[in-house]
Amino acid sequence: MKRVNRIEGRAVALGVDHIDTDQIIPARFLKTTSKQGLGECLFRDWRYGPRGEPRPDCPLNDPAARESRILVAGDNFGCGSSREHAAWALLGFGFDAVISTSFGDIFRQNALNNGLLPVAVPRAFLEHTLALLAARPESVLAIDLADERVTLPDGRSAGFAIDPFARRCLLDGVDEIGYVLQQEAAIAAFERRHPPLVDTRADRV
């Protein structure tokens, strides 16, 4: 998993509330266990019509969307089912972070486990961000995980909170298993100080 520290780049505004995981990636694309190609399935039914034609009114079909690293959505992003493919699809499309006011609990954990940063900000700040992007779509946003702060090009900023353990893993670029492996020397030292206990009692029938 790549390190996540500072994410700086353009953003796509998709200011719809209660976007659930079935909209993020429809169920028909869940047959695979591979992450490859899932970016093309992101918001498939919003991006394409029944004959596979791109919908011109979908912000994700703007060529600039492919250069964006941040998705700015409405309230309660990622609610619904627990499919991890939703986080995979967002990463596969090119997003490194999603900004909302809140996230579905399981989606948030799936995102953190895969290196996608869920940034929960106050409603007023979200509305200001969406308005800014509507007026200036080329705006560059900056998210600093170490400081837990997102900053807009007009200077306005907002803090956000990430679980400390997940934050440490993202900053180090490791998953939970990778974190444990980082402690290998400390674990070995502990085992040397605490040798296994030998039961010297005679076996009892």
C-alpha atoms as an extended CHARMM CRD file, in Angstrom:
* protein
*
       205  EXT
         1         1  MET       CA              0.0000000000        0.0000000000        0.0000000000  PROA      1               0.0000000000
         2         2  LYS       CA              1.3950000000        3.4020000000       -0.9100000000  PROA      2               0.0000000000
         3         3  ARG       CA              2.1300000000        6.0330000000        1.7000000000  PROA      3               0.0000000000
         4         4  VAL       CA             -0.5170000000        8.7100000000        2.2270000000  PROA      4               0.0000000000
         5         5  ASN       CA              0.6470000000       12.0280000000        3.6150000000  PROA      5               0.0000000000
         6         6  ARG       CA             -0.2270000000       15.0680000000        1.5460000000  PROA      6               0.0000000000
         7         7  ILE       CA             -2.7920000000       14.8270000000       -1.2430000000  PROA      7               0.0000000000
         8         8  GLU       CA             -2.8630000000       17.8620000000       -3.4880000000  PROA      8               0.0000000000
         9         9  GLY       CA             -4.7670000000       18.1430000000       -6.7490000000  PROA      9               0.0000000000
        10        10  ARG       CA             -7.9340000000       18.9210000000       -8.5880000000  PROA      10              0.0000000000
        11        11  ALA       CA            -11.2710000000       17.6410000000       -7.3800000000  PROA      11              0.0000000000
        12        12  VAL       CA            -14.5020000000       16.3680000000       -8.8910000000  PROA      12              0.0000000000
        13        13  ALA       CA            -17.6920000000       17.7120000000       -7.3230000000  PROA      13              0.0000000000
        14        14  LEU       CA            -20.5220000000       15.2060000000       -6.9850000000  PROA      14              0.0000000000
        15        15  GLY       CA            -22.6840000000       16.9090000000       -4.4180000000  PROA      15              0.0000000000
        16        16  VAL       CA            -25.3150000000       14.2170000000       -4.0020000000  PROA      16              0.0000000000
        17        17  ASP       CA            -26.3280000000       13.0620000000       -0.5200000000  PROA      17              0.0000000000
        18        18  HSD       CA            -26.5520000000        9.3960000000        0.5240000000  PROA      18              0.0000000000
        19        19  ILE       CA            -24.5270000000        7.9140000000       -2.3340000000  PROA      19              0.0000000000
        20        20  ASP       CA            -24.5700000000        4.2140000000       -1.5300000000  PROA      20              0.0000000000
        21        21  THR       CA            -22.1160000000        1.5300000000       -2.5250000000  PROA      21              0.0000000000
        22        22  ASP       CA            -24.4780000000        0.0850000000       -5.1620000000  PROA      22              0.0000000000
        23        23  GLN       CA            -24.2940000000        3.4160000000       -6.9710000000  PROA      23              0.0000000000
        24        24  ILE       CA            -20.5130000000        3.5910000000       -6.5200000000  PROA      24              0.0000000000
        25        25  ILE       CA            -20.1550000000        0.1560000000       -8.1120000000  PROA      25              0.0000000000
        26        26  PRO       CA            -23.2460000000       -1.8330000000       -9.1670000000  PROA      26              0.0000000000
        27        27  ALA       CA            -23.6170000000       -5.3940000000       -7.9190000000  PROA      27              0.0000000000
        28        28  ARG       CA            -23.0610000000       -6.9690000000      -11.3440000000  PROA      28              0.0000000000
        29        29  PHE       CA            -19.3780000000       -6.0100000000      -11.1430000000  PROA      29              0.0000000000
        30        30  LEU       CA            -18.7420000000       -7.8140000000       -7.8440000000  PROA      30              0.0000000000
        31        31  LYS       CA            -17.9770000000      -11.2260000000       -9.3230000000  PROA      31              0.0000000000
        32        32  THR       CA            -14.2670000000      -10.4990000000       -9.5070000000  PROA      32              0.0000000000
        33        33  THR       CA            -11.7710000000      -10.6340000000       -6.6780000000  PROA      33              0.0000000000
        34        34  SER       CA             -9.2570000000       -8.6130000000       -8.6900000000  PROA      34              0.0000000000
        35        35  LYS       CA             -8.9300000000       -4.8400000000       -8.4010000000  PROA      35              0.0000000000
        36        36  GLN       CA             -7.8460000000       -4.5450000000      -12.0170000000  PROA      36              0.0000000000
        37        37  GLY       CA            -10.2150000000       -2.5910000000      -14.2590000000  PROA      37              0.0000000000
        38        38  LEU       CA            -12.6860000000       -1.6650000000      -11.5290000000  PROA      38              0.0000000000
        39        39  GLY       CA            -12.0520000000        2.0350000000      -12.1140000000  PROA      39              0.0000000000
        40        40  GLU       CA            -14.0110000000        1.7280000000      -15.3450000000  PROA      40              0.0000000000
        41        41  CYS       CA            -16.9620000000        0.3680000000      -13.3740000000  PROA      41              0.0000000000
        42        42  LEU       CA            -17.0870000000        3.3340000000      -10.9740000000  PROA      42              0.0000000000
        43        43  PHE       CA            -20.5540000000        4.9500000000      -11.0110000000  PROA      43              0.0000000000
        44        44  ARG       CA            -21.1980000000        2.9120000000      -14.1520000000  PROA      44              0.0000000000
        45        45  ASP       CA            -24.9410000000        3.5910000000      -14.3040000000  PROA      45              0.0000000000
        46        46  TRP       CA            -24.4000000000        7.3170000000      -13.7180000000  PROA      46              0.0000000000
        47        47  ARG       CA            -21.6270000000        7.6050000000      -16.3070000000  PROA      47              0.0000000000
        48        48  TYR       CA            -23.1650000000        5.5780000000      -19.1320000000  PROA      48              0.0000000000
        49        49  GLY       CA            -26.5510000000        5.1370000000      -20.7420000000  PROA      49              0.0000000000
        50        50  PRO       CA            -28.3080000000        1.8180000000      -21.4990000000  PROA      50              0.0000000000
        51        51  ARG       CA            -26.3530000000        1.3570000000      -24.7520000000  PROA      51              0.0000000000
        52        52  GLY       CA            -23.0340000000        2.2060000000      -23.1800000000  PROA      52              0.0000000000
        53        53  GLU       CA            -22.9640000000        5.8030000000      -24.3710000000  PROA      53              0.0000000000
        54        54  PRO       CA            -21.2610000000        8.3090000000      -22.0200000000  PROA      54              0.0000000000
        55        55  ARG       CA            -23.6870000000       10.6470000000      -20.2890000000  PROA      55              0.0000000000
        56        56  PRO       CA            -22.4860000000       14.2040000000      -20.9860000000  PROA      56              0.0000000000
        57        57  ASP       CA            -24.0360000000       15.5490000000      -17.7780000000  PROA      57              0.0000000000
        58        58  CYS       CA            -21.9780000000       13.2720000000      -15.4980000000  PROA      58              0.0000000000
        59        59  PRO       CA            -19.0020000000       15.1490000000      -13.9840000000  PROA      59              0.0000000000
        60        60  LEU       CA            -16.9270000000       11.9820000000      -14.0450000000  PROA      60              0.0000000000
        61        61  ASN       CA            -17.0380000000       11.9810000000      -17.8510000000  PROA      61              0.0000000000
        62        62  ASP       CA            -15.2750000000       15.3280000000      -18.0380000000  PROA      62              0.0000000000
        63        63  PRO       CA            -11.7040000000       14.6390000000      -19.2670000000  PROA      63              0.0000000000
        64        64  ALA       CA            -10.4300000000       16.7180000000      -16.3380000000  PROA      64              0.0000000000
        65        65  ALA       CA            -11.9300000000       14.1500000000      -13.9390000000  PROA      65              0.0000000000
        66        66  ARG       CA             -9.1810000000       11.6920000000      -14.8750000000  PROA      66              0.0000000000
        67        67  GLU       CA             -6.6240000000       14.2030000000      -13.6130000000  PROA      67              0.0000000000
        68        68  SER       CA             -8.4100000000       14.6660000000      -10.2940000000  PROA      68              0.0000000000
        69        69  ARG       CA             -7.2660000000       13.0390000000       -7.0760000000  PROA      69              0.0000000000
        70        70  ILE       CA            -10.1630000000       14.0690000000       -4.8300000000  PROA      70              0.0000000000
        71        71  LEU       CA            -13.9080000000       13.4030000000       -4.9650000000  PROA      71              0.0000000000
        72        72  VAL       CA            -16.1420000000       15.8830000000       -3.1310000000  PROA      72              0.0000000000
        73        73  ALA       CA            -19.5370000000       14.3220000000       -2.4040000000  PROA      73              0.0000000000
        74        74  GLY       CA            -22.6400000000       15.0990000000       -0.3680000000  PROA      74              0.0000000000
        75        75  ASP       CA            -23.6300000000       13.8220000000        3.0710000000  PROA      75              0.0000000000
        76        76  ASN       CA            -23.3930000000       10.1850000000        4.1520000000  PROA      76              0.0000000000
        77        77  PHE       CA            -21.1330000000        8.8670000000        1.4110000000  PROA      77              0.0000000000
        78        78  GLY       CA            -20.6740000000        5.1050000000        1.0550000000  PROA      78              0.0000000000
        79        79  CYS       CA            -23.7740000000        3.9990000000        2.9380000000  PROA      79              0.0000000000
        80        80  GLY       CA            -25.3890000000        0.6800000000        2.0740000000  PROA      80              0.0000000000
        81        81  SER       CA            -23.7360000000       -2.6950000000        1.6150000000  PROA      81              0.0000000000
        82        82  SER       CA            -20.2610000000       -3.6540000000        2.7480000000  PROA      82              0.0000000000
        83        83  ARG       CA            -18.6630000000       -4.2880000000       -0.6570000000  PROA      83              0.0000000000
        84        84  GLU       CA            -14.9300000000       -3.5350000000       -0.5950000000  PROA      84              0.0000000000
        85        85  HSD       CA            -15.0780000000       -3.1390000000       -4.3760000000  PROA      85              0.0000000000
        86        86  ALA       CA            -16.4200000000        0.4020000000       -3.8250000000  PROA      86              0.0000000000
        87        87  ALA       CA            -13.0900000000        1.5300000000       -2.4000000000  PROA      87              0.0000000000
        88        88  TRP       CA            -11.2030000000       -0.4110000000       -5.0880000000  PROA      88              0.0000000000
        89        89  ALA       CA            -13.1920000000        1.2950000000       -7.8630000000  PROA      89              0.0000000000
        90        90  LEU       CA            -12.5690000000        4.7880000000       -6.4880000000  PROA      90              0.0000000000
        91        91  LEU       CA             -8.8450000000        4.0910000000       -6.2390000000  PROA      91              0.0000000000
        92        92  GLY       CA             -8.8260000000        2.4970000000       -9.6810000000  PROA      92              0.0000000000
        93        93  PHE       CA            -10.3790000000        5.6170000000      -11.2020000000  PROA      93              0.0000000000
        94        94  GLY       CA             -7.5920000000        7.7150000000       -9.7000000000  PROA      94              0.0000000000
        95        95  PHE       CA             -9.0330000000        9.1310000000       -6.4950000000  PROA      95              0.0000000000
        96        96  ASP       CA             -6.8690000000        9.2250000000       -3.3780000000  PROA      96              0.0000000000
        97        97  ALA       CA             -9.4550000000       10.8520000000       -1.0780000000  PROA      97              0.0000000000
        98        98  VAL       CA            -13.1750000000       11.4850000000       -0.7020000000  PROA      98              0.0000000000
        99        99  ILE       CA            -14.5120000000       14.5460000000        1.1180000000  PROA      99              0.0000000000
       100       100  SER       CA            -17.9750000000       14.3780000000        2.6890000000  PROA      100             0.0000000000
       101       101  THR       CA            -19.6060000000       15.2550000000        5.9950000000  PROA      101             0.0000000000
       102       102  SER       CA            -19.9130000000       11.5900000000        7.0090000000  PROA      102             0.0000000000
       103       103  PHE       CA            -19.3040000000        8.0770000000        5.7200000000  PROA      103             0.0000000000
       104       104  GLY       CA            -20.8930000000        4.6900000000        6.0610000000  PROA      104             0.0000000000
       105       105  ASP       CA            -18.9860000000        2.8790000000        8.8100000000  PROA      105             0.0000000000
       106       106  ILE       CA            -18.0210000000       -0.1670000000        6.7420000000  PROA      106             0.0000000000
       107       107  PHE       CA            -17.1090000000        1.9080000000        3.6900000000  PROA      107             0.0000000000
       108       108  ARG       CA            -14.8890000000        4.1350000000        5.8280000000  PROA      108             0.0000000000
       109       109  GLN       CA            -13.0190000000        1.1150000000        7.2010000000  PROA      109             0.0000000000
       110       110  ASN       CA            -12.6750000000       -0.4440000000        3.7450000000  PROA      110             0.0000000000
       111       111  ALA       CA            -11.3210000000        2.8490000000        2.4270000000  PROA      111             0.0000000000
       112       112  LEU       CA             -8.7330000000        3.1530000000        5.1910000000  PROA      112             0.0000000000
       113       113  ASN       CA             -7.6560000000       -0.4640000000        4.7580000000  PROA      113             0.0000000000
       114       114  ASN       CA             -6.9660000000        0.1720000000        1.0720000000  PROA      114             0.0000000000
       115       115  GLY       CA             -5.2570000000        3.5640000000        1.2640000000  PROA      115             0.0000000000
       116       116  LEU       CA             -8.2540000000        5.7210000000        0.2950000000  PROA      116             0.0000000000
       117       117  LEU       CA             -8.6050000000        8.6880000000        2.6630000000  PROA      117             0.0000000000
       118       118  PRO       CA            -12.1670000000        9.4810000000        3.8790000000  PROA      118             0.0000000000
       119       119  VAL       CA            -12.2060000000       13.1330000000        4.9690000000  PROA      119             0.0000000000
       120       120  ALA       CA            -15.2340000000       14.1690000000        7.0580000000  PROA      120             0.0000000000
       121       121  VAL       CA            -15.7020000000       17.9440000000        7.2760000000  PROA      121             0.0000000000
       122       122  PRO       CA            -18.4250000000       20.2460000000        8.6640000000  PROA      122             0.0000000000
       123       123  ARG       CA            -21.4630000000       20.8140000000        6.4520000000  PROA      123             0.0000000000
       124       124  ALA       CA            -20.7660000000       24.5320000000        5.9710000000  PROA      124             0.0000000000
       125       125  PHE       CA            -17.2250000000       23.7910000000        4.7760000000  PROA      125             0.0000000000
       126       126  LEU       CA            -18.4970000000       21.1230000000        2.3710000000  PROA      126             0.0000000000
       127       127  GLU       CA            -21.0650000000       23.4980000000        0.8950000000  PROA      127             0.0000000000
       128       128  HSD       CA            -18.4010000000       26.1680000000        0.4720000000  PROA      128             0.0000000000
       129       129  THR       CA            -16.1240000000       23.6430000000       -1.2640000000  PROA      129             0.0000000000
       130       130  LEU       CA            -18.8710000000       22.5660000000       -3.6710000000  PROA      130             0.0000000000
       131       131  ALA       CA            -19.6620000000       26.2010000000       -4.4760000000  PROA      131             0.0000000000
       132       132  LEU       CA            -15.9840000000       26.9270000000       -5.0570000000  PROA      132             0.0000000000
       133       133  LEU       CA            -15.6460000000       23.9930000000       -7.4530000000  PROA      133             0.0000000000
       134       134  ALA       CA            -18.8030000000       25.0370000000       -9.3170000000  PROA      134             0.0000000000
       135       135  ALA       CA            -17.3180000000       28.4880000000       -9.8850000000  PROA      135             0.0000000000
       136       136  ARG       CA            -13.7100000000       27.3610000000      -10.4150000000  PROA      136             0.0000000000
       137       137  PRO       CA            -13.5470000000       23.6930000000      -11.4460000000  PROA      137             0.0000000000
       138       138  GLU       CA             -9.7820000000       23.9200000000      -11.8960000000  PROA      138             0.0000000000
       139       139  SER       CA             -9.2590000000       24.6420000000       -8.1820000000  PROA      139             0.0000000000
       140       140  VAL       CA             -6.5590000000       22.6540000000       -6.4170000000  PROA      140             0.0000000000
       141       141  LEU       CA             -7.3170000000       21.2940000000       -2.9300000000  PROA      141             0.0000000000
       142       142  ALA       CA             -4.7230000000       20.1680000000       -0.4000000000  PROA      142             0.0000000000
       143       143  ILE       CA             -5.2550000000       17.4650000000        2.2300000000  PROA      143             0.0000000000
       144       144  ASP       CA             -2.5890000000       17.0300000000        4.8970000000  PROA      144             0.0000000000
       145       145  LEU       CA             -3.0010000000       13.7690000000        6.7900000000  PROA      145             0.0000000000
       146       146  ALA       CA             -0.2210000000       14.4890000000        9.2860000000  PROA      146             0.0000000000
       147       147  ASP       CA             -1.9600000000       17.7190000000       10.3500000000  PROA      147             0.0000000000
       148       148  GLU       CA             -5.4560000000       16.3270000000        9.6730000000  PROA      148             0.0000000000
       149       149  ARG       CA             -6.4760000000       19.4170000000        7.7060000000  PROA      149             0.0000000000
       150       150  VAL       CA             -7.9190000000       20.1550000000        4.2560000000  PROA      150             0.0000000000
       151       151  THR       CA             -7.1970000000       23.5530000000        2.6880000000  PROA      151             0.0000000000
       152       152  LEU       CA             -8.9010000000       25.2950000000       -0.2160000000  PROA      152             0.0000000000
       153       153  PRO       CA             -7.1880000000       27.6640000000       -2.6670000000  PROA      153             0.0000000000
       154       154  ASP       CA             -9.0210000000       30.6300000000       -1.1050000000  PROA      154             0.0000000000
       155       155  GLY       CA             -7.2680000000       29.8990000000        2.1980000000  PROA      155             0.0000000000
       156       156  ARG       CA            -10.2380000000       28.4380000000        4.0390000000  PROA      156             0.0000000000
       157       157  SER       CA             -9.4830000000       25.1880000000        5.8210000000  PROA      157             0.0000000000
       158       158  ALA       CA            -11.1010000000       22.6040000000        8.0610000000  PROA      158             0.0000000000
       159       159  GLY       CA             -9.7860000000       19.9240000000       10.3720000000  PROA      159             0.0000000000
       160       160  PHE       CA            -10.7920000000       16.2700000000       10.1930000000  PROA      160             0.0000000000
       161       161  ALA       CA            -10.1770000000       13.2590000000       12.3970000000  PROA      161             0.0000000000
       162       162  ILE       CA             -8.7790000000        9.8610000000       11.4430000000  PROA      162             0.0000000000
       163       163  ASP       CA             -8.4830000000        6.8800000000       13.7690000000  PROA      163             0.0000000000
       164       164  PRO       CA             -4.9010000000        7.0930000000       15.1480000000  PROA      164             0.0000000000
       165       165  PHE       CA             -3.9800000000        3.5290000000       14.2110000000  PROA      165             0.0000000000
       166       166  ALA       CA             -5.3380000000        3.9040000000       10.6690000000  PROA      166             0.0000000000
       167       167  ARG       CA             -3.5540000000        7.2480000000       10.3830000000  PROA      167             0.0000000000
       168       168  ARG       CA             -0.2470000000        5.6490000000       11.3760000000  PROA      168             0.0000000000
       169       169  CYS       CA             -0.7080000000        2.8700000000        8.8230000000  PROA      169             0.0000000000
       170       170  LEU       CA             -1.5280000000        5.3400000000        6.0360000000  PROA      170             0.0000000000
       171       171  LEU       CA              1.4560000000        7.5360000000        6.8390000000  PROA      171             0.0000000000
       172       172  ASP       CA              3.7300000000        4.4720000000        6.8310000000  PROA      172             0.0000000000
       173       173  GLY       CA              2.0910000000        2.9240000000        3.7610000000  PROA      173             0.0000000000
       174       174  VAL       CA              1.2770000000       -0.3840000000        5.4430000000  PROA      174             0.0000000000
       175       175  ASP       CA             -1.8060000000       -2.4340000000        6.1680000000  PROA      175             0.0000000000
       176       176  GLU       CA             -2.4840000000       -4.0940000000        9.5220000000  PROA      176             0.0000000000
       177       177  ILE       CA             -0.2430000000       -7.0610000000        8.7340000000  PROA      177             0.0000000000
       178       178  GLY       CA              2.4880000000       -4.7250000000        7.5120000000  PROA      178             0.0000000000
       179       179  TYR       CA              2.2440000000       -2.8010000000       10.7700000000  PROA      179             0.0000000000
       180       180  VAL       CA              2.7910000000       -5.9790000000       12.7760000000  PROA      180             0.0000000000
       181       181  LEU       CA              5.7810000000       -6.8950000000       10.5950000000  PROA      181             0.0000000000
       182       182  GLN       CA              7.2740000000       -3.4880000000       11.3820000000  PROA      182             0.0000000000
       183       183  GLN       CA              7.3470000000       -4.5760000000       15.0180000000  PROA      183             0.0000000000
       184       184  GLU       CA              9.2880000000       -7.7720000000       14.2700000000  PROA      184             0.0000000000
       185       185  ALA       CA             12.4380000000       -6.6580000000       16.1200000000  PROA      185             0.0000000000
       186       186  ALA       CA             10.4420000000       -5.5970000000       19.1910000000  PROA      186             0.0000000000
       187       187  ILE       CA              8.4920000000       -8.8650000000       19.1490000000  PROA      187             0.0000000000
       188       188  ALA       CA             11.7140000000      -10.8820000000       18.9400000000  PROA      188             0.0000000000
       189       189  ALA       CA             13.2420000000       -8.8860000000       21.8130000000  PROA      189             0.0000000000
       190       190  PHE       CA             10.1350000000       -9.5090000000       23.9400000000  PROA      190             0.0000000000
       191       191  GLU       CA             10.3170000000      -13.2430000000       23.2430000000  PROA      191             0.0000000000
       192       192  ARG       CA             13.9860000000      -13.3210000000       24.2730000000  PROA      192             0.0000000000
       193       193  ARG       CA             13.1340000000      -11.6370000000       27.5750000000  PROA      193             0.0000000000
       194       194  HSD       CA             10.2190000000      -13.9910000000       28.1770000000  PROA      194             0.0000000000
       195       195  PRO       CA             11.2520000000      -17.5370000000       27.2250000000  PROA      195             0.0000000000
       196       196  PRO       CA              8.5200000000      -20.1520000000       27.0350000000  PROA      196             0.0000000000
       197       197  LEU       CA              7.5070000000      -21.6400000000       30.3780000000  PROA      197             0.0000000000
       198       198  VAL       CA              8.3220000000      -25.3310000000       30.7510000000  PROA      198             0.0000000000
       199       199  ASP       CA              5.8900000000      -27.3780000000       32.7630000000  PROA      199             0.0000000000
       200       200  THR       CA              8.0380000000      -29.7140000000       34.8920000000  PROA      200             0.0000000000
       201       201  ARG       CA              5.1360000000      -31.3970000000       36.6120000000  PROA      201             0.0000000000
       202       202  ALA       CA              4.7400000000      -35.0960000000       36.0120000000  PROA      202             0.0000000000
       203       203  ASP       CA              1.9100000000      -36.0440000000       33.7470000000  PROA      203             0.0000000000
       204       204  ARG       CA             -1.1870000000      -36.8310000000       35.6570000000  PROA      204             0.0000000000
       205       205  VAL       CA             -3.5560000000      -39.5870000000       34.6890000000  PROA      205             0.0000000000
